[in-house]
């Protein structure tokens, strides 16, 4: 409501980022996919802050988006270069990387920046 907007402007601003998640969800997306997309959007949002931009440029800060799947007990990290989440430390992620490098397998990228 308008009253809440004036009482809690920083909370309202913070929640605006969550609206972006819906715009990037594929049809039939799972809650896990929504969580992953949210993690990436949070990183992209942080990059809009001048102080963060400056620290990234100077090499003083590196941003990481992690997603912990509590049901399956694994941790994924967003790989910005490949535009996909990779399970940290898994043999599967290492094999996938080798197949991609060899040109045997291709991954459809999740390109958050193109949809903005």
Secondary structure, DSSP 8 states (H G I E B T S, - for coil): -HHHHHH-HHHHHHHHHHHHHHHH--TT--HHHHHHHHHHHHHHHHTTSHHHHHHHHHTS-----EEEETTTTEEEEEETTTTEEEETT-HHHHHHHHHHHHTS-------GGGG-
